[in-house]
Amino acid sequence: MIPGQTDADPQDAPQPSEPAISGLLDQPRAGGAGRPRGADRPPLRWRSALVVSLAGGLLLAAAFPPYGVWPLAFASPALLIVALSGRSLRGAFTIGLVFGLAFFFPLVAWVVNLAWFAWVALAIASALIFAVFAIGQRLLLNLRWWPLAVAGWWVAAEAFRDRWPWGGFPWGRLAMSQAGVPTQGWAAIAGPPALTFVVALVGATLGWLLLTALPGGRGAPGRGRLLMPALALAGSAALALLPAVLTLDPVSASAKTAVVAAIQGNVPRARSLAAELDNVELEITSNHATATDKLAARVAAGQAAKPDLVIWPENSTDIDPMLYPPVYDEIASAAAAIGRPILVGAVLQNPQRNAGVLWLPGQGPTTIYVKRRLVPFGEYVPFRSLISKITSLTQLQPTDFVPGHQTVVFNVGQIRLGDVICYEVGFDDLVRSEVAAGANLLSVQSNDATFEREGPTTAESGQQLAMARIRAVEFDRTVVVASTTGYSAIVAPDGKLISRSGTWTQAELEARVPLLTYTTLAERLGAWPEWAIVAATALALGLAIGQANAARRRRTRSDNAAAPVQPAE
């Protein structure tokens, strides 16, 4: 028995009902310098491992806004490795579940403003997916150079969550904790999956160092055993910081520029969801028209440059302006006052769609972009007929929205605007499709009021703004974020904030920005880096399972050979 291990760790006792490979997980194996303690018995007592996994999940949540302590994104994967090391399959599932619950409950706490049961269901479902994948990470720890496999594991786990169920939920990706920090340039090299990989690799090598430093750790006696993991940690950290010394966003002095504006009209903070869905008031649209009028007055007074394009947020009108003349007149008046096109976030009817509508002065609505990735249980209800038999809450969203299916680029003078609406900013393929279609400017229209209605939290707004900043770096494009309540922002192609509003206030942001057409390596590579990492990780997992089964068969033959022969009667 090694220090820190007791016989009172029921989760780590081999279970006869587990797959054949589980019997191997607690057995020592010979291996190279890269072999972790994952191939030995657990370095931590069971309760200690649970505490470490709980701490790891909480620390990872703190790496994201509203706290944004980004170095914790490196430390958290290391703690997960220590907690998983030496565990059985069932133990690994439990460790992963504790980590996942500690991570997702605080990360998506803003969902409670919609409904407490929606928050609980989303956090638990995300944690369960994470727990299942944790079994895979535990198996990968038996490989010789497991830190690379573990880094790939994070990419694979995120790739799955980004796509399933119901189109995926792309919150909590390691990459999106790195906005505005030296590591973010990896997004321009090979996209967010590459950024996740290097962040996780630093965490994995840190985990290797921690495992080696624990009492009874592997390696040569004395301090020399820490040399290899320390060098690996230093090398992975240098790799993560490499983009900071590279020129990834070449800005030509001759690049075209345009003045863009983001309008944040603000909405009533104290209101019920039912009232919001009734669509019975003009206040929200009126607020955005008023803020646009203020900007027009500043332009007339010479206090602001006249914008080439004005962007209103998602749900700046929840009433179809083509069907309700007062709303049409309100928007038309604002467009006439500013004298420039306005991208209006509108809910259109027949069928019901969440859309960005380009409104031209004196002409009205023209080009329309319809949101392609809808929010499950927010904009449509999966299994509506079944769920409606259990609860009447489906009436809060009585009609499902219809998704769009086309990439749309708005042509406004020299501006080629690619728009994504709120939730869509988290999906790599949707943003990439706008740039591939020729967009030289990106916008994110968002209605954050729904998720930050009560209390002071700005978590959802901050997390979404961080995603927009990573997108700016990924594609070397200016990104305009327009929110009903904040944060609204204008983000430079290098991810820096040109301007940003507060929350729960009316604001008009305007700035002259570059209209770049440079094609980043990430755009040229597309989804290939992610699929390559996922494929390599799947092969590594297959190898780990194969090695486990082979070792188990060898051990079974050895046990049979050593068994005493029973004399014949």
C-alpha positions in Angstrom: 0.0 0.0 0.0 1.3 3.5 -0.9 0.9 6.7 1.1 -2.5 8.2 0.7 -4.2 4.9 -0.2 -6.7 3.2 2.1 -8.8 0.1 1.8 -11.9 2.3 2.4 -12.1 3.6 -1.2 -15.1 1.6 -2.4 -15.3 3.4 -5.8 -11.8 2.0 -6.7 -12.4 -1.6 -5.8 -12.6 -3.7 -9.0 -16.2 -4.5 -9.8 -17.2 -7.7 -11.5 -19.8 -6.0 -13.6 -17.4 -3.5 -15.1 -15.9 -4.1 -18.6 -12.9 -6.3 -18.8 -10.4 -3.5 -19.0 -11.4 -2.1 -15.7 -9.5 -4.8 -13.8 -6.3 -3.4 -15.2 -6.8 0.2 -14.1 -5.5 -0.4 -10.6 -2.5 -2.5 -11.6 1.1 -1.1 -11.8 2.7 -1.2 -15.2 6.2 -0.6 -16.4 6.5 2.4 -18.7 8.6 5.3 -19.9 9.2 8.7 -18.3 5.8 9.8 -19.5 3.8 7.2 -17.5 1.7 8.9 -14.9 0.6 7.6 -11.6 -2.7 6.8 -13.5 -1.3 3.4 -14.1 -0.7 2.8 -10.4 -3.0 2.8 -7.4 -4.6 6.2 -6.6 -2.2 8.8 -5.1 -5.1 10.4 -3.2 -7.6 9.0 -0.7 -11.1 8.8 -2.2 -12.4 11.8 -0.2 -9.4 13.8 -1.1 -9.9 13.0 -4.8 -13.5 14.2 -4.6 -12.4 17.5 -3.0 -9.7 18.0 -5.6 -12.2 17.3 -8.4 -14.7 19.7 -6.8 -12.0 22.4 -6.5 -10.9 21.8 -10.1 -14.4 22.4 -11.4 -14.9 25.5 -9.4 -11.6 26.9 -10.5 -12.4 26.3 -14.1 -15.7 28.2 -13.8 -13.7 31.1 -12.3 -11.5 31.2 -15.4 -14.6 32.5 -17.3 -16.4 35.8 -16.9 -17.6 37.4 -14.7 -14.4 36.5 -12.8 -12.2 35.8 -15.8 -9.1 34.5 -13.9 -7.8 33.0 -17.1 -4.7 31.2 -15.7 -7.1 28.9 -13.8 -7.9 27.3 -17.1 -4.4 25.7 -17.0 -4.6 24.6 -13.4 -8.0 23.0 -13.5 -7.2 20.2 -16.0 -4.1 19.4 -13.9 -6.3 18.9 -10.8 -8.7 16.6 -12.8 -5.7 14.5 -13.8 -4.6 14.1 -10.1 -8.1 13.2 -9.0 -8.6 10.7 -11.8 -5.3 9.0 -11.4 -5.5 5.4 -10.4 -9.3 5.2 -10.3 -11.5 2.5 -11.6 -14.0 3.2 -14.4 -16.8 3.8 -11.9 -14.5 6.0 -9.8 -13.5 8.0 -12.9 -17.2 8.6 -13.7 -17.9 9.9 -10.2 -14.8 12.1 -10.3 -15.8 13.5 -13.6 -19.4 14.1 -12.4 -18.2 16.0 -9.4 -15.9 18.1 -11.5 -18.7 18.7 -14.1 -21.3 19.7 -11.5 -18.8 22.1 -9.8 -18.0 23.6 -13.2 -21.3 23.9 -15.0 -23.6 25.0 -12.1 -21.7 28.3 -11.6 -20.8 28.7 -15.3 -24.4 28.8 -16.4 -25.9 30.2 -13.3 -27.4 33.0 -15.4 -30.0 30.5 -16.8 -31.7 30.6 -13.4 -33.1 34.0 -14.5 -35.1 32.2 -17.1 -36.2 29.3 -14.9 -34.5 27.5 -12.0 -35.3 24.1 -13.4 -33.8 25.0 -16.8 -30.5 25.9 -15.0 -30.5 22.6 -13.0 -31.3 20.5 -16.1 -28.7 22.1 -18.3 -26.0 21.9 -15.6 -26.7 18.3 -14.8 -27.0 17.2 -18.4 -23.6 18.9 -19.2 -22.0 17.3 -16.2 -23.2 13.9 -17.1 -21.7 14.2 -20.6 -18.4 15.3 -19.0 -18.5 12.4 -16.5 -18.9 9.8 -19.3 -15.9 11.4 -21.2 -13.9 11.4 -17.9 -13.8 7.6 -18.2 -12.0 8.0 -21.5 -9.4 10.4 -19.9 -8.8 7.8 -17.2 -8.0 5.2 -19.8 -5.7 7.6 -21.7 -3.6 8.1 -18.6 -2.2 4.6 -19.2 -0.4 5.6 -22.4 3.3 6.4 -22.4 2.9 10.1 -23.6 -0.5 10.7 -22.1 -0.3 14.5 -21.8 -0.7 14.9 -25.5 -3.7 12.4 -25.4 -5.3 14.3 -22.5 -5.0 17.6 -24.4 -6.7 16.0 -27.3 -9.3 14.6 -25.0 -10.4 18.2 -24.1 -10.8 19.0 -27.8 -12.8 15.8 -28.4 -15.1 16.4 -25.3 -15.8 20.0 -26.4 -16.4 18.9 -30.0 -19.1 16.5 -28.8 -20.8 19.0 -26.5 -20.7 21.6 -29.3 -22.9 19.3 -31.4 -25.1 17.2 -29.1 -27.8 17.1 -28.0 -30.1 19.3 -30.0 -27.3 21.0 -31.9 -25.0 21.3 -28.9 -24.2 23.8 -26.2 -20.8 25.5 -26.8 -20.3 27.2 -23.4 -17.3 26.4 -21.2 -14.7 25.7 -24.0 -11.2 26.3 -22.6 -10.5 28.5 -25.6 -13.1 31.0 -24.7 -11.5 31.7 -21.4 -8.4 33.2 -23.2 -9.8 36.4 -24.7 -7.4 39.3 -24.5 -4.5 37.2 -23.2 -1.2 36.1 -24.9 -2.4 32.6 -25.8 -5.4 33.8 -27.9 -3.4 33.9 -31.1 -3.8 30.2 -31.5 -7.4 30.9 -32.6 -5.9 32.7 -35.7 -3.6 29.8 -36.4 -5.9 26.8 -36.2 -9.1 28.0 -34.5 -10.5 27.6 -31.0 -9.9 23.8 -31.0 -6.1 24.5 -31.3 -6.3 27.0 -28.5 -8.1 24.5 -26.3 -5.5 22.0 -27.1 -2.5 24.1 -26.0 -4.3 25.3 -22.9 -5.1 21.7 -22.0 -1.5 20.6 -22.8 -0.2 23.1 -20.3 -2.6 21.7 -17.8 -1.7 18.1 -18.6 2.0 18.7 -18.1 1.3 20.5 -14.9 -0.7 17.5 -13.8 2.3 15.3 -14.7 4.5 17.5 -12.5 2.0 17.3 -9.6 1.7 13.5 -9.8 5.5 13.1 -9.8 5.9 15.5 -6.9 3.4 13.6 -4.7 4.8 11.3 -2.1 5.9 8.1 -3.7 5.8 9.6 -7.1 7.4 7.9 -10.1 10.9 8.6 -11.5 14.4 8.6 -10.2 15.0 9.2 -6.5 15.5 12.8 -5.4 14.8 16.0 -7.3 15.9 14.5 -10.6 12.6 12.8 -11.1 10.9 16.2 -11.5 13.2 17.2 -14.4 11.2 15.7 -17.2 7.8 16.9 -16.2 9.2 20.3 -15.4 10.8 20.6 -18.8 7.5 19.4 -20.4 5.6 22.1 -18.5 8.0 24.8 -19.6 7.9 23.6 -23.2 4.1 23.5 -23.3 3.9 26.9 -21.7 6.3 28.4 -24.3 4.2 26.8 -27.0 1.0 28.3 -25.6 2.6 31.8 -25.6 4.2 31.5 -29.0 1.5 33.5 -30.9 2.3 36.5 -28.7 5.6 37.0 -30.6 4.1 36.2 -34.1 2.5 38.7 -36.5 -0.9 37.1 -37.0 -3.1 40.1 -38.0 -1.2 42.1 -40.7 -3.1 45.4 -41.1 -2.3 47.2 -44.3 -2.1 50.9 -44.2 -4.3 51.0 -47.3 -7.1 48.9 -45.7 -10.5 50.3 -46.2 -12.3 51.7 -43.1 -15.8 52.5 -42.1 -17.6 54.1 -39.2 -19.9 51.6 -37.4 -22.3 52.2 -34.5 -23.9 49.8 -32.0 -27.1 50.9 -30.3 -28.0 49.6 -26.8 -31.5 50.8 -26.1 -31.9 49.1 -22.7 -35.1 47.4 -21.5 -37.2 47.4 -18.3 -35.3 45.3 -15.8 -38.2 44.2 -13.7 -40.6 42.3 -15.9 -42.1 38.8 -16.2 -41.2 36.4 -19.0 -44.9 36.1 -19.7 -45.2 39.8 -20.3 -42.1 39.7 -22.5 -43.7 37.0 -24.7 -47.0 38.9 -24.9 -45.5 41.4 -27.4 -47.9 44.1 -26.2 -45.6 47.1 -25.8 -43.4 49.3 -28.0 -41.1 50.4 -25.2 -38.1 48.3 -26.3 -38.2 49.4 -29.9 -38.9 53.0 -28.8 -35.8 52.8 -26.5 -33.6 51.9 -29.5 -35.1 54.5 -31.7 -34.5 57.1 -29.0 -30.8 56.1 -28.6 -30.4 56.3 -32.4 -31.9 59.7 -32.4 -29.4 60.7 -29.7 -26.6 59.5 -31.9 -28.0 61.5 -34.8 -28.1 64.6 -32.7 -24.4 64.1 -31.7 -23.5 63.6 -35.4 -25.4 66.8 -36.3 -23.5 68.7 -33.6 -20.2 67.5 -34.9 -19.6 65.4 -31.7 -19.5 62.0 -33.5 -18.8 60.8 -37.0 -21.7 59.8 -39.1 -21.8 56.0 -39.2 -21.9 54.0 -42.4 -24.0 51.4 -40.6 -25.9 51.2 -37.4 -26.5 47.9 -35.6 -29.4 47.3 -33.2 -29.5 44.1 -31.1 -31.5 40.9 -31.2 -35.1 41.5 -30.2 -34.9 45.2 -30.6 -38.4 44.6 -31.8 -40.4 41.6 -30.7 -43.2 42.7 -33.0 -43.0 42.1 -36.7 -42.7 45.6 -38.2 -44.2 44.4 -41.5 -47.4 43.5 -39.7 -47.7 46.3 -37.1 -47.5 49.8 -38.6 -46.5 51.7 -35.3 -43.4 49.6 -35.1 -42.6 50.1 -38.7 -43.0 53.9 -38.3 -40.7 53.9 -35.2 -37.9 52.2 -37.0 -38.4 54.2 -40.2 -38.2 57.4 -38.2 -34.9 56.3 -36.6 -33.4 55.4 -39.9 -34.5 58.7 -41.4 -32.9 60.6 -38.4 -29.5 58.9 -38.7 -29.7 58.8 -42.5 -27.9 55.4 -42.7 -28.9 51.7 -42.9 -29.8 50.0 -39.6 -29.5 46.3 -39.0 -32.6 45.6 -36.9 -33.0 42.5 -34.7 -36.6 41.5 -35.2 -39.0 38.7 -34.6 -40.8 38.0 -37.8 -44.1 36.1 -38.2 -45.6 33.6 -40.6 -43.5 31.7 -39.9 -42.0 32.9 -36.6 -38.3 33.7 -37.1 -35.5 35.4 -35.2 -33.9 37.6 -37.8 -31.6 40.5 -38.6 -33.3 42.9 -41.1 -31.3 45.5 -43.0 -33.5 48.7 -42.9 -32.7 51.4 -45.5 -33.8 55.0 -44.9 -36.8 55.9 -47.1 -37.0 52.3 -48.3 -37.7 50.1 -45.3 -36.7 46.4 -44.8 -34.6 44.7 -47.4 -32.1 41.8 -46.9 -33.0 39.4 -44.1 -30.8 37.0 -42.2 -32.6 34.3 -40.2 -31.0 32.7 -37.2 -29.8 29.2 -38.1 -29.0 27.7 -34.7 -32.0 28.0 -32.4 -31.9 27.7 -28.6 -33.6 24.5 -27.5 -36.4 25.1 -24.9 -35.9 28.8 -25.6 -36.8 29.3 -29.2 -38.2 25.9 -29.8 -39.3 23.0 -27.6 -38.0 19.5 -28.4 -40.5 16.7 -27.9 -43.2 19.4 -27.5 -46.1 17.0 -27.8 -44.7 14.7 -25.1 -43.6 17.5 -22.7 -46.9 19.4 -23.0 -48.6 16.3 -21.5 -46.4 16.7 -18.4 -46.3 20.4 -17.9 -48.0 23.6 -19.1 -44.6 25.5 -19.2 -44.4 24.8 -23.0 -47.0 27.6 -23.3 -44.2 30.1 -22.4 -43.0 29.4 -25.9 -46.3 28.5 -27.6 -44.9 28.6 -31.2 -41.6 27.1 -32.3 -39.3 29.4 -34.2 -38.3 28.3 -37.7 -34.5 28.2 -38.3 -32.8 29.8 -41.3 -30.6 27.7 -43.6 -28.6 30.3 -45.5 -25.4 32.3 -45.0 -26.2 36.0 -45.6 -23.8 38.8 -46.2 -25.2 42.4 -46.0 -23.8 44.8 -48.6 -23.7 48.3 -47.3 -21.4 50.4 -49.5 -17.9 49.0 -49.0 -19.1 47.0 -45.9 -19.7 43.3 -46.3 -21.4 42.4 -43.0 -21.7 38.9 -41.7 -24.2 38.6 -38.8 -24.7 35.9 -36.2 -27.4 36.2 -33.6 -26.6 35.7 -29.9 -26.1 31.9 -29.2 -24.7 31.4 -32.7 -21.4 33.2 -31.8 -20.3 30.0 -30.0 -20.5 27.8 -33.1 -17.3 27.7 -35.2 -19.0 26.7 -38.5 -21.6 29.5 -38.4 -19.1 32.3 -37.9 -16.7 30.7 -40.4 -19.4 30.5 -43.0 -20.0 34.3 -42.9 -16.3 35.1 -43.4 -16.0 32.5 -46.1 -18.9 34.2 -47.9 -16.9 37.5 -48.0 -17.7 39.3 -44.8 -15.1 42.0 -43.9 -17.1 43.0 -40.8 -18.9 40.8 -38.3 -21.7 41.5 -35.9 -23.2 39.7 -33.0 -26.8 40.7 -32.2 -27.8 39.7 -28.7 -30.7 40.0 -26.2 -29.0 39.4 -22.8 -31.9 40.8 -20.8 -33.7 37.4 -20.7 -30.8 35.8 -18.8 -29.8 38.8 -16.6 -33.2 40.0 -15.6 -32.8 39.7 -11.9 -29.7 40.4 -9.8 -26.4 42.1 -10.7 -24.7 39.2 -12.6 -23.2 40.0 -16.0 -21.9 36.4 -16.5 -23.8 35.6 -19.7 -23.0 39.0 -21.3 -19.3 38.7 -20.3 -19.0 35.1 -21.6 -20.6 36.0 -24.9 -18.3 39.1 -25.3 -15.3 36.8 -24.7 -16.5 34.6 -27.5 -16.8 37.6 -29.8 -13.2 38.7 -29.0 -11.9 35.2 -29.8 -13.8 35.3 -33.1 -12.2 38.7 -33.9 -8.8 37.1 -33.5 -9.7 33.9 -35.3 -10.8 35.7 -38.5 -8.9 39.0 -38.2 -12.2 40.9 -38.4 -13.7 43.8 -36.5 -16.7 42.5 -34.5 -19.6 44.7 -33.4 -21.6 43.4 -30.5 -25.0 45.0 -30.0 -27.0 43.9 -26.9 -30.3 45.1 -25.6 -28.8 45.6 -22.1 -25.1 45.1 -22.4 -22.4 44.4 -22.8 -22.3 46.1 -26.2 -18.9 46.5 -27.7 -16.8 47.2 -30.8 -13.9 44.7 -30.9 -10.8 45.3 -33.0 -9.4 42.5 -35.2 -6.7 41.7 -32.6 -9.4 41.1 -29.9 -8.9 44.4 -28.1 -11.9 46.4 -27.0 -12.3 49.7 -28.9 -15.3 50.6 -26.9 -17.7 48.9 -24.5 -20.9 49.8 -22.8 -22.0 49.1 -19.3 -25.0 47.0 -18.5 -28.6 48.0 -17.9 -28.0 51.4 -19.4 -28.7 53.1 -22.8 -25.6 53.6 -24.9 -24.5 54.5 -28.4 -21.1 53.2 -29.4 -19.4 54.4 -32.6 -15.9 54.0 -34.0 -14.0 53.9 -37.3 -12.8 50.4 -37.9 -10.7 48.6 -40.5 -12.6 46.4 -43.1 -10.0 43.6 -43.5 -10.1 40.8 -46.1 -7.0 39.0 -44.9 -7.6 35.2 -44.7 -6.2 33.7 -41.5 -4.6 30.3 -41.4 -7.5 29.2 -39.2 -10.0 30.2 -41.9 -8.0 28.3 -44.6 -7.8 25.2 -42.4 -11.5 25.3 -41.5 -12.6 22.4 -39.3 -9.7 20.2 -40.2 -7.6 20.8 -37.0 -10.5 19.9 -34.8 -11.3 16.7 -36.7 -7.6 15.7 -36.9 -7.2 16.1 -33.1 -10.5 14.2 -32.5 -9.4 11.4 -34.8 -5.9 11.2 -33.1 -7.5 11.1 -29.7 -9.9 8.4 -30.8 -7.0 6.3 -32.0 -5.1 6.9 -28.7 -8.2 5.8 -26.8 -8.4 2.6 -28.9 -4.7 1.9 -28.3 -5.3 2.4 -24.5 -8.2 0.0 -24.5 -6.2 -2.5 -26.6 -3.2 -2.3 -24.2 -5.5 -2.7 -21.2 -7.1 -5.8 -22.6 -3.8 -7.3 -23.6 -2.3 -6.8 -20.2 -5.4 -8.3 -18.6 -5.1 -11.4 -20.7 -1.4 -11.7 -19.8 -2.2 -11.4 -16.1 -5.0 -14.0 -16.4 -2.6 -16.4 -18.0 0.1 -15.7 -15.4 -2.5 -16.3 -12.6 -3.6 -19.5 -14.1 0.0 -20.7 -14.5 0.7 -20.0 -10.9 -2.4 -21.7 -9.6 -1.6 -25.0 -7.8 -2.6 -28.1 -9.6 -5.3 -30.1 -7.9 -4.5 -33.8 -7.5 -6.8 -36.2 -9.2 -9.0 -38.2 -6.9 
